[in-house]
Amino acid sequence: MQDDDAFNDDGYEVVRQEFFARVHEPSITFTHRTVSVNTACLKRLPDVDYVQLLINQEERIVKIRPSSEDEKDALAWCALGAKRCPKQIVGPAFIVGVMNMMGWNPDYRYKVLGKFYCSNGRSLFVFDLTMPNIYQRASNDGENPKFARHPTFPKEWENQFGLPVAEHSKRFQVRIFKDHIIFEIKENTL
């Protein structure tokens, strides 16, 4: 292989992060009745007890931004006490809406990895709902069903590891413009 060939990405796919254990990365989880974030989110914003959820139905993106307790539609995202831990937020109307919008099975658990952005003193998490880890319920004879420990993935991910390099570069773009982050997710072309 020549040196120039080593930098040629034709025919390569960027392997999806969802295929790896990512416990230290921000994530949001949806079940049939709750939504919650993981400890990694809380650690990125150690002084934040309340947040607002924002959703873009067209792009299928959820943003979480810090909020004060007094702001309208603020949600407590953690249990307060000696040790902060993620709080399962019960929201049947919201959960049903997300499940219907995404065509998700309410019997499954969906975990979506996200990215943390901070600019100009403002912070937020961004989660692309089109890329979930899916956990099915499994049960042994006579036991209550439990969620599987290993995820399954959307059918369209079958026989691939990720997006081709060129498509991956176009799909996710972060630009900085006058100290503001502009996050763009291009239309899913799968």
mmCIF file of the C-alpha atoms, coordinates in Angstrom:
data_MODEL
# 
_entry.id   MODEL 
# 
loop_
_atom_site.group_PDB 
_atom_site.id 
_atom_site.type_symbol 
_atom_site.label_atom_id 
_atom_site.label_alt_id 
_atom_site.label_comp_id 
_atom_site.label_asym_id 
_atom_site.label_entity_id 
_atom_site.label_seq_id 
_atom_site.pdbx_PDB_ins_code 
_atom_site.Cartn_x 
_atom_site.Cartn_y 
_atom_site.Cartn_z 
_atom_site.occupancy 
_atom_site.B_iso_or_equiv 
_atom_site.pdbx_formal_charge 
_atom_site.auth_seq_id 
_atom_site.auth_comp_id 
_atom_site.auth_asym_id 
_atom_site.auth_atom_id 
_atom_site.pdbx_PDB_model_num 
ATOM 1   C CA . MET A 1 1   ? 0.000   0.000   0.000  1.00 0.00 ? 1   MET A CA 1 
ATOM 2   C CA . GLN A 1 2   ? 1.366   3.375   -0.962 1.00 0.00 ? 2   GLN A CA 1 
ATOM 3   C CA . ASP A 1 3   ? 1.278   6.264   1.498  1.00 0.00 ? 3   ASP A CA 1 
ATOM 4   C CA . ASP A 1 4   ? -1.309  8.131   -0.598 1.00 0.00 ? 4   ASP A CA 1 
ATOM 5   C CA . ASP A 1 5   ? -3.550  5.050   -0.716 1.00 0.00 ? 5   ASP A CA 1 
ATOM 6   C CA . ALA A 1 6   ? -3.681  4.912   3.094  1.00 0.00 ? 6   ALA A CA 1 
ATOM 7   C CA . PHE A 1 7   ? -5.638  8.197   3.106  1.00 0.00 ? 7   PHE A CA 1 
ATOM 8   C CA . ASN A 1 8   ? -8.130  7.143   0.449  1.00 0.00 ? 8   ASN A CA 1 
ATOM 9   C CA . ASP A 1 9   ? -11.474 6.388   2.167  1.00 0.00 ? 9   ASP A CA 1 
ATOM 10  C CA . ASP A 1 10  ? -13.323 5.030   -0.876 1.00 0.00 ? 10  ASP A CA 1 
ATOM 11  C CA . GLY A 1 11  ? -15.197 1.859   0.068  1.00 0.00 ? 11  GLY A CA 1 
ATOM 12  C CA . TYR A 1 12  ? -14.836 2.451   3.818  1.00 0.00 ? 12  TYR A CA 1 
ATOM 13  C CA . GLU A 1 13  ? -17.651 2.934   6.343  1.00 0.00 ? 13  GLU A CA 1 
ATOM 14  C CA . VAL A 1 14  ? -17.408 4.878   9.590  1.00 0.00 ? 14  VAL A CA 1 
ATOM 15  C CA . VAL A 1 15  ? -18.321 2.263   12.213 1.00 0.00 ? 15  VAL A CA 1 
ATOM 16  C CA . ARG A 1 16  ? -21.359 3.309   14.257 1.00 0.00 ? 16  ARG A CA 1 
ATOM 17  C CA . GLN A 1 17  ? -20.675 4.204   17.871 1.00 0.00 ? 17  GLN A CA 1 
ATOM 18  C CA . GLU A 1 18  ? -23.832 2.307   18.801 1.00 0.00 ? 18  GLU A CA 1 
ATOM 19  C CA . PHE A 1 19  ? -21.963 -0.967  18.180 1.00 0.00 ? 19  PHE A CA 1 
ATOM 20  C CA . PHE A 1 20  ? -19.691 -0.317  21.181 1.00 0.00 ? 20  PHE A CA 1 
ATOM 21  C CA . ALA A 1 21  ? -20.201 -0.013  24.943 1.00 0.00 ? 21  ALA A CA 1 
ATOM 22  C CA . ARG A 1 22  ? -20.355 3.726   25.638 1.00 0.00 ? 22  ARG A CA 1 
ATOM 23  C CA . VAL A 1 23  ? -21.258 4.098   29.309 1.00 0.00 ? 23  VAL A CA 1 
ATOM 24  C CA . HIS A 1 24  ? -19.309 7.348   29.648 1.00 0.00 ? 24  HIS A CA 1 
ATOM 25  C CA . GLU A 1 25  ? -21.123 8.976   26.720 1.00 0.00 ? 25  GLU A CA 1 
ATOM 26  C CA . PRO A 1 26  ? -24.407 10.877  27.133 1.00 0.00 ? 26  PRO A CA 1 
ATOM 27  C CA . SER A 1 27  ? -27.522 8.827   26.429 1.00 0.00 ? 27  SER A CA 1 
ATOM 28  C CA . ILE A 1 28  ? -31.277 9.095   26.724 1.00 0.00 ? 28  ILE A CA 1 
ATOM 29  C CA . THR A 1 29  ? -33.478 6.045   27.240 1.00 0.00 ? 29  THR A CA 1 
ATOM 30  C CA . PHE A 1 30  ? -37.152 5.589   26.398 1.00 0.00 ? 30  PHE A CA 1 
ATOM 31  C CA . THR A 1 31  ? -39.372 2.823   27.776 1.00 0.00 ? 31  THR A CA 1 
ATOM 32  C CA . HIS A 1 32  ? -43.129 2.403   27.448 1.00 0.00 ? 32  HIS A CA 1 
ATOM 33  C CA . ARG A 1 33  ? -43.685 4.819   30.344 1.00 0.00 ? 33  ARG A CA 1 
ATOM 34  C CA . THR A 1 34  ? -40.468 6.689   31.192 1.00 0.00 ? 34  THR A CA 1 
ATOM 35  C CA . VAL A 1 35  ? -37.649 8.721   29.736 1.00 0.00 ? 35  VAL A CA 1 
ATOM 36  C CA . SER A 1 36  ? -34.303 9.173   31.488 1.00 0.00 ? 36  SER A CA 1 
ATOM 37  C CA . VAL A 1 37  ? -30.718 10.194  30.867 1.00 0.00 ? 37  VAL A CA 1 
ATOM 38  C CA . ASN A 1 38  ? -27.621 8.404   32.089 1.00 0.00 ? 38  ASN A CA 1 
ATOM 39  C CA . THR A 1 39  ? -25.115 9.458   34.733 1.00 0.00 ? 39  THR A CA 1 
ATOM 40  C CA . ALA A 1 40  ? -22.741 10.742  32.043 1.00 0.00 ? 40  ALA A CA 1 
ATOM 41  C CA . CYS A 1 41  ? -25.232 13.549  31.304 1.00 0.00 ? 41  CYS A CA 1 
ATOM 42  C CA . LEU A 1 42  ? -25.431 14.548  34.954 1.00 0.00 ? 42  LEU A CA 1 
ATOM 43  C CA . LYS A 1 43  ? -21.641 14.573  35.264 1.00 0.00 ? 43  LYS A CA 1 
ATOM 44  C CA . ARG A 1 44  ? -21.324 16.952  32.311 1.00 0.00 ? 44  ARG A CA 1 
ATOM 45  C CA . LEU A 1 45  ? -23.676 19.416  34.054 1.00 0.00 ? 45  LEU A CA 1 
ATOM 46  C CA . PRO A 1 46  ? -23.019 18.839  37.780 1.00 0.00 ? 46  PRO A CA 1 
ATOM 47  C CA . ASP A 1 47  ? -24.833 21.996  38.919 1.00 0.00 ? 47  ASP A CA 1 
ATOM 48  C CA . VAL A 1 48  ? -27.973 21.498  36.813 1.00 0.00 ? 48  VAL A CA 1 
ATOM 49  C CA . ASP A 1 49  ? -31.032 19.948  38.475 1.00 0.00 ? 49  ASP A CA 1 
ATOM 50  C CA . TYR A 1 50  ? -33.689 20.977  35.929 1.00 0.00 ? 50  TYR A CA 1 
ATOM 51  C CA . VAL A 1 51  ? -33.811 20.804  32.144 1.00 0.00 ? 51  VAL A CA 1 
ATOM 52  C CA . GLN A 1 52  ? -36.152 21.388  29.253 1.00 0.00 ? 52  GLN A CA 1 
ATOM 53  C CA . LEU A 1 53  ? -36.697 18.817  26.508 1.00 0.00 ? 53  LEU A CA 1 
ATOM 54  C CA . LEU A 1 54  ? -36.947 20.115  22.963 1.00 0.00 ? 54  LEU A CA 1 
ATOM 55  C CA . ILE A 1 55  ? -37.947 17.917  20.048 1.00 0.00 ? 55  ILE A CA 1 
ATOM 56  C CA . ASN A 1 56  ? -37.789 18.462  16.306 1.00 0.00 ? 56  ASN A CA 1 
ATOM 57  C CA . GLN A 1 57  ? -40.310 16.078  14.753 1.00 0.00 ? 57  GLN A CA 1 
ATOM 58  C CA . GLU A 1 58  ? -39.084 16.637  11.217 1.00 0.00 ? 58  GLU A CA 1 
ATOM 59  C CA . GLU A 1 59  ? -35.408 15.934  11.955 1.00 0.00 ? 59  GLU A CA 1 
ATOM 60  C CA . ARG A 1 60  ? -36.209 13.443  14.760 1.00 0.00 ? 60  ARG A CA 1 
ATOM 61  C CA . ILE A 1 61  ? -33.846 15.180  17.158 1.00 0.00 ? 61  ILE A CA 1 
ATOM 62  C CA . VAL A 1 62  ? -34.216 15.663  20.921 1.00 0.00 ? 62  VAL A CA 1 
ATOM 63  C CA . LYS A 1 63  ? -32.269 18.414  22.641 1.00 0.00 ? 63  LYS A CA 1 
ATOM 64  C CA . ILE A 1 64  ? -31.892 18.751  26.384 1.00 0.00 ? 64  ILE A CA 1 
ATOM 65  C CA . ARG A 1 65  ? -30.933 22.148  27.711 1.00 0.00 ? 65  ARG A CA 1 
ATOM 66  C CA . PRO A 1 66  ? -30.360 23.362  31.271 1.00 0.00 ? 66  PRO A CA 1 
ATOM 67  C CA . SER A 1 67  ? -33.215 25.208  32.889 1.00 0.00 ? 67  SER A CA 1 
ATOM 68  C CA . SER A 1 68  ? -34.053 26.756  36.221 1.00 0.00 ? 68  SER A CA 1 
ATOM 69  C CA . GLU A 1 69  ? -36.714 25.205  38.424 1.00 0.00 ? 69  GLU A CA 1 
ATOM 70  C CA . ASP A 1 70  ? -38.949 28.222  37.842 1.00 0.00 ? 70  ASP A CA 1 
ATOM 71  C CA . GLU A 1 71  ? -38.951 28.104  34.046 1.00 0.00 ? 71  GLU A CA 1 
ATOM 72  C CA . LYS A 1 72  ? -42.098 26.871  32.342 1.00 0.00 ? 72  LYS A CA 1 
ATOM 73  C CA . ASP A 1 73  ? -41.877 23.210  31.312 1.00 0.00 ? 73  ASP A CA 1 
ATOM 74  C CA . ALA A 1 74  ? -38.753 22.571  33.408 1.00 0.00 ? 74  ALA A CA 1 
ATOM 75  C CA . LEU A 1 75  ? -38.263 18.928  34.429 1.00 0.00 ? 75  LEU A CA 1 
ATOM 76  C CA . ALA A 1 76  ? -36.184 17.517  37.272 1.00 0.00 ? 76  ALA A CA 1 
ATOM 77  C CA . TRP A 1 77  ? -33.798 15.166  35.497 1.00 0.00 ? 77  TRP A CA 1 
ATOM 78  C CA . CYS A 1 78  ? -32.052 13.855  38.575 1.00 0.00 ? 78  CYS A CA 1 
ATOM 79  C CA . ALA A 1 79  ? -32.909 12.659  42.059 1.00 0.00 ? 79  ALA A CA 1 
ATOM 80  C CA . LEU A 1 80  ? -31.536 15.148  44.524 1.00 0.00 ? 80  LEU A CA 1 
ATOM 81  C CA . GLY A 1 81  ? -29.778 14.026  47.643 1.00 0.00 ? 81  GLY A CA 1 
ATOM 82  C CA . ALA A 1 82  ? -26.363 12.969  48.851 1.00 0.00 ? 82  ALA A CA 1 
ATOM 83  C CA . LYS A 1 83  ? -25.671 11.345  45.501 1.00 0.00 ? 83  LYS A CA 1 
ATOM 84  C CA . ARG A 1 84  ? -27.229 12.686  42.328 1.00 0.00 ? 84  ARG A CA 1 
ATOM 85  C CA . CYS A 1 85  ? -28.575 9.980   40.066 1.00 0.00 ? 85  CYS A CA 1 
ATOM 86  C CA . PRO A 1 86  ? -30.721 10.037  36.930 1.00 0.00 ? 86  PRO A CA 1 
ATOM 87  C CA . LYS A 1 87  ? -34.449 10.275  37.503 1.00 0.00 ? 87  LYS A CA 1 
ATOM 88  C CA . GLN A 1 88  ? -36.928 8.279   35.469 1.00 0.00 ? 88  GLN A CA 1 
ATOM 89  C CA . ILE A 1 89  ? -39.383 10.856  34.218 1.00 0.00 ? 89  ILE A CA 1 
ATOM 90  C CA . VAL A 1 90  ? -42.884 9.483   33.789 1.00 0.00 ? 90  VAL A CA 1 
ATOM 91  C CA . GLY A 1 91  ? -44.618 11.064  30.811 1.00 0.00 ? 91  GLY A CA 1 
ATOM 92  C CA . PRO A 1 92  ? -47.092 8.780   29.064 1.00 0.00 ? 92  PRO A CA 1 
ATOM 93  C CA . ALA A 1 93  ? -48.343 11.373  26.552 1.00 0.00 ? 93  ALA A CA 1 
ATOM 94  C CA . PHE A 1 94  ? -44.801 12.344  25.558 1.00 0.00 ? 94  PHE A CA 1 
ATOM 95  C CA . ILE A 1 95  ? -43.592 8.734   25.400 1.00 0.00 ? 95  ILE A CA 1 
ATOM 96  C CA . VAL A 1 96  ? -46.551 7.613   23.259 1.00 0.00 ? 96  VAL A CA 1 
ATOM 97  C CA . GLY A 1 97  ? -45.939 10.570  20.957 1.00 0.00 ? 97  GLY A CA 1 
ATOM 98  C CA . VAL A 1 98  ? -42.252 9.712   20.526 1.00 0.00 ? 98  VAL A CA 1 
ATOM 99  C CA . MET A 1 99  ? -42.987 5.998   20.072 1.00 0.00 ? 99  MET A CA 1 
ATOM 100 C CA . ASN A 1 100 ? -45.619 6.762   17.408 1.00 0.00 ? 100 ASN A CA 1 
ATOM 101 C CA . MET A 1 101 ? -43.434 9.343   15.658 1.00 0.00 ? 101 MET A CA 1 
ATOM 102 C CA . MET A 1 102 ? -40.517 6.890   15.464 1.00 0.00 ? 102 MET A CA 1 
ATOM 103 C CA . GLY A 1 103 ? -42.587 3.760   14.776 1.00 0.00 ? 103 GLY A CA 1 
ATOM 104 C CA . TRP A 1 104 ? -41.062 2.163   17.886 1.00 0.00 ? 104 TRP A CA 1 
ATOM 105 C CA . ASN A 1 105 ? -42.464 -0.874  19.673 1.00 0.00 ? 105 ASN A CA 1 
ATOM 106 C CA . PRO A 1 106 ? -43.633 0.160   23.183 1.00 0.00 ? 106 PRO A CA 1 
ATOM 107 C CA . ASP A 1 107 ? -42.576 -3.251  24.517 1.00 0.00 ? 107 ASP A CA 1 
ATOM 108 C CA . TYR A 1 108 ? -38.922 -2.427  23.806 1.00 0.00 ? 108 TYR A CA 1 
ATOM 109 C CA . ARG A 1 109 ? -36.438 -0.065  25.450 1.00 0.00 ? 109 ARG A CA 1 
ATOM 110 C CA . TYR A 1 110 ? -34.640 2.436   23.205 1.00 0.00 ? 110 TYR A CA 1 
ATOM 111 C CA . LYS A 1 111 ? -31.303 3.971   24.163 1.00 0.00 ? 111 LYS A CA 1 
ATOM 112 C CA . VAL A 1 112 ? -29.952 6.815   22.043 1.00 0.00 ? 112 VAL A CA 1 
ATOM 113 C CA . LEU A 1 113 ? -26.381 8.070   22.345 1.00 0.00 ? 113 LEU A CA 1 
ATOM 114 C CA . GLY A 1 114 ? -25.905 11.803  22.172 1.00 0.00 ? 114 GLY A CA 1 
ATOM 115 C CA . LYS A 1 115 ? -23.384 14.589  21.988 1.00 0.00 ? 115 LYS A CA 1 
ATOM 116 C CA . PHE A 1 116 ? -22.707 17.381  24.448 1.00 0.00 ? 116 PHE A CA 1 
ATOM 117 C CA . TYR A 1 117 ? -22.171 20.892  23.108 1.00 0.00 ? 117 TYR A CA 1 
ATOM 118 C CA . CYS A 1 118 ? -21.007 23.953  24.980 1.00 0.00 ? 118 CYS A CA 1 
ATOM 119 C CA . SER A 1 119 ? -20.555 27.397  23.473 1.00 0.00 ? 119 SER A CA 1 
ATOM 120 C CA . ASN A 1 120 ? -20.637 30.945  24.728 1.00 0.00 ? 120 ASN A CA 1 
ATOM 121 C CA . GLY A 1 121 ? -21.646 29.828  28.238 1.00 0.00 ? 121 GLY A CA 1 
ATOM 122 C CA . ARG A 1 122 ? -24.573 27.752  26.964 1.00 0.00 ? 122 ARG A CA 1 
ATOM 123 C CA . SER A 1 123 ? -24.763 23.951  27.024 1.00 0.00 ? 123 SER A CA 1 
ATOM 124 C CA . LEU A 1 124 ? -26.998 21.311  25.522 1.00 0.00 ? 124 LEU A CA 1 
ATOM 125 C CA . PHE A 1 125 ? -27.225 17.653  24.616 1.00 0.00 ? 125 PHE A CA 1 
ATOM 126 C CA . VAL A 1 126 ? -28.329 16.524  21.155 1.00 0.00 ? 126 VAL A CA 1 
ATOM 127 C CA . PHE A 1 127 ? -29.799 13.046  20.503 1.00 0.00 ? 127 PHE A CA 1 
ATOM 128 C CA . ASP A 1 128 ? -30.576 11.694  17.024 1.00 0.00 ? 128 ASP A CA 1 
ATOM 129 C CA . LEU A 1 129 ? -33.557 9.373   17.527 1.00 0.00 ? 129 LEU A CA 1 
ATOM 130 C CA . THR A 1 130 ? -32.948 7.647   14.186 1.00 0.00 ? 130 THR A CA 1 
ATOM 131 C CA . MET A 1 131 ? -29.949 5.790   15.662 1.00 0.00 ? 131 MET A CA 1 
ATOM 132 C CA . PRO A 1 132 ? -31.203 3.872   18.719 1.00 0.00 ? 132 PRO A CA 1 
ATOM 133 C CA . ASN A 1 133 ? -29.909 0.815   20.484 1.00 0.00 ? 133 ASN A CA 1 
ATOM 134 C CA . ILE A 1 134 ? -32.976 -1.407  20.834 1.00 0.00 ? 134 ILE A CA 1 
ATOM 135 C CA . TYR A 1 135 ? -33.445 -3.732  23.795 1.00 0.00 ? 135 TYR A CA 1 
ATOM 136 C CA . GLN A 1 136 ? -36.159 -6.376  23.528 1.00 0.00 ? 136 GLN A CA 1 
ATOM 137 C CA . ARG A 1 137 ? -37.886 -7.985  26.472 1.00 0.00 ? 137 ARG A CA 1 
ATOM 138 C CA . ALA A 1 138 ? -36.894 -11.557 27.192 1.00 0.00 ? 138 ALA A CA 1 
ATOM 139 C CA . SER A 1 139 ? -38.387 -13.946 29.715 1.00 0.00 ? 139 SER A CA 1 
ATOM 140 C CA . ASN A 1 140 ? -37.566 -17.351 31.058 1.00 0.00 ? 140 ASN A CA 1 
ATOM 141 C CA . ASP A 1 141 ? -40.384 -19.731 31.948 1.00 0.00 ? 141 ASP A CA 1 
ATOM 142 C CA . GLY A 1 142 ? -42.436 -18.337 34.819 1.00 0.00 ? 142 GLY A CA 1 
ATOM 143 C CA . GLU A 1 143 ? -40.349 -15.144 35.216 1.00 0.00 ? 143 GLU A CA 1 
ATOM 144 C CA . ASN A 1 144 ? -41.383 -11.581 34.586 1.00 0.00 ? 144 ASN A CA 1 
ATOM 145 C CA . PRO A 1 145 ? -40.005 -10.318 31.283 1.00 0.00 ? 145 PRO A CA 1 
ATOM 146 C CA . LYS A 1 146 ? -36.763 -8.340  31.552 1.00 0.00 ? 146 LYS A CA 1 
ATOM 147 C CA . PHE A 1 147 ? -35.006 -6.261  28.964 1.00 0.00 ? 147 PHE A CA 1 
ATOM 148 C CA . ALA A 1 148 ? -32.181 -8.027  27.150 1.00 0.00 ? 148 ALA A CA 1 
ATOM 149 C CA . ARG A 1 149 ? -28.686 -6.904  28.095 1.00 0.00 ? 149 ARG A CA 1 
ATOM 150 C CA . HIS A 1 150 ? -27.546 -6.759  24.476 1.00 0.00 ? 150 HIS A CA 1 
ATOM 151 C CA . PRO A 1 151 ? -29.180 -4.503  21.917 1.00 0.00 ? 151 PRO A CA 1 
ATOM 152 C CA . THR A 1 152 ? -30.609 -5.312  18.544 1.00 0.00 ? 152 THR A CA 1 
ATOM 153 C CA . PHE A 1 153 ? -30.433 -2.756  15.786 1.00 0.00 ? 153 PHE A CA 1 
ATOM 154 C CA . PRO A 1 154 ? -32.697 -1.379  13.060 1.00 0.00 ? 154 PRO A CA 1 
ATOM 155 C CA . LYS A 1 155 ? -33.174 -3.695  10.074 1.00 0.00 ? 155 LYS A CA 1 
ATOM 156 C CA . GLU A 1 156 ? -31.581 -1.149  7.724  1.00 0.00 ? 156 GLU A CA 1 
ATOM 157 C CA . TRP A 1 157 ? -28.266 -1.531  9.612  1.00 0.00 ? 157 TRP A CA 1 
ATOM 158 C CA . GLU A 1 158 ? -28.069 -5.188  8.619  1.00 0.00 ? 158 GLU A CA 1 
ATOM 159 C CA . ASN A 1 159 ? -24.953 -6.105  6.603  1.00 0.00 ? 159 ASN A CA 1 
ATOM 160 C CA . GLN A 1 160 ? -23.228 -2.796  7.277  1.00 0.00 ? 160 GLN A CA 1 
ATOM 161 C CA . PHE A 1 161 ? -21.044 -1.286  9.972  1.00 0.00 ? 161 PHE A CA 1 
ATOM 162 C CA . GLY A 1 162 ? -21.960 2.342   9.369  1.00 0.00 ? 162 GLY A CA 1 
ATOM 163 C CA . LEU A 1 163 ? -22.296 5.009   6.723  1.00 0.00 ? 163 LEU A CA 1 
ATOM 164 C CA . PRO A 1 164 ? -19.793 5.410   3.882  1.00 0.00 ? 164 PRO A CA 1 
ATOM 165 C CA . VAL A 1 165 ? -17.165 8.000   4.841  1.00 0.00 ? 165 VAL A CA 1 
ATOM 166 C CA . ALA A 1 166 ? -18.399 10.651  2.385  1.00 0.00 ? 166 ALA A CA 1 
ATOM 167 C CA . GLU A 1 167 ? -22.039 10.278  3.475  1.00 0.00 ? 167 GLU A CA 1 
ATOM 168 C CA . HIS A 1 168 ? -21.038 10.323  7.159  1.00 0.00 ? 168 HIS A CA 1 
ATOM 169 C CA . SER A 1 169 ? -19.154 13.598  6.656  1.00 0.00 ? 169 SER A CA 1 
ATOM 170 C CA . LYS A 1 170 ? -22.175 15.190  4.999  1.00 0.00 ? 170 LYS A CA 1 
ATOM 171 C CA . ARG A 1 171 ? -24.715 13.928  7.543  1.00 0.00 ? 171 ARG A CA 1 
ATOM 172 C CA . PHE A 1 172 ? -23.132 15.338  10.677 1.00 0.00 ? 172 PHE A CA 1 
ATOM 173 C CA . GLN A 1 173 ? -21.728 18.817  10.572 1.00 0.00 ? 173 GLN A CA 1 
ATOM 174 C CA . VAL A 1 174 ? -20.794 21.118  13.407 1.00 0.00 ? 174 VAL A CA 1 
ATOM 175 C CA . ARG A 1 175 ? -19.878 24.657  12.450 1.00 0.00 ? 175 ARG A CA 1 
ATOM 176 C CA . ILE A 1 176 ? -18.725 27.497  14.675 1.00 0.00 ? 176 ILE A CA 1 
ATOM 177 C CA . PHE A 1 177 ? -20.006 30.896  13.646 1.00 0.00 ? 177 PHE A CA 1 
ATOM 178 C CA . LYS A 1 178 ? -19.210 33.935  15.795 1.00 0.00 ? 178 LYS A CA 1 
ATOM 179 C CA . ASP A 1 179 ? -18.742 31.821  18.962 1.00 0.00 ? 179 ASP A CA 1 
ATOM 180 C CA . HIS A 1 180 ? -21.991 29.901  18.391 1.00 0.00 ? 180 HIS A CA 1 
ATOM 181 C CA . ILE A 1 181 ? -22.199 26.244  17.518 1.00 0.00 ? 181 ILE A CA 1 
ATOM 182 C CA . ILE A 1 182 ? -24.461 25.426  14.607 1.00 0.00 ? 182 ILE A CA 1 
ATOM 183 C CA . PHE A 1 183 ? -25.329 21.737  14.593 1.00 0.00 ? 183 PHE A CA 1 
ATOM 184 C CA . GLU A 1 184 ? -26.738 20.305  11.397 1.00 0.00 ? 184 GLU A CA 1 
ATOM 185 C CA . ILE A 1 185 ? -28.011 16.834  10.743 1.00 0.00 ? 185 ILE A CA 1 
ATOM 186 C CA . LYS A 1 186 ? -28.644 16.245  7.091  1.00 0.00 ? 186 LYS A CA 1 
ATOM 187 C CA . GLU A 1 187 ? -31.627 14.279  5.864  1.00 0.00 ? 187 GLU A CA 1 
ATOM 188 C CA . ASN A 1 188 ? -31.267 10.557  6.471  1.00 0.00 ? 188 ASN A CA 1 
ATOM 189 C CA . THR A 1 189 ? -30.589 8.921   3.125  1.00 0.00 ? 189 THR A CA 1 
ATOM 190 C CA . LEU A 1 190 ? -30.694 5.286   4.226  1.00 0.00 ? 190 LEU A CA 1 
# 
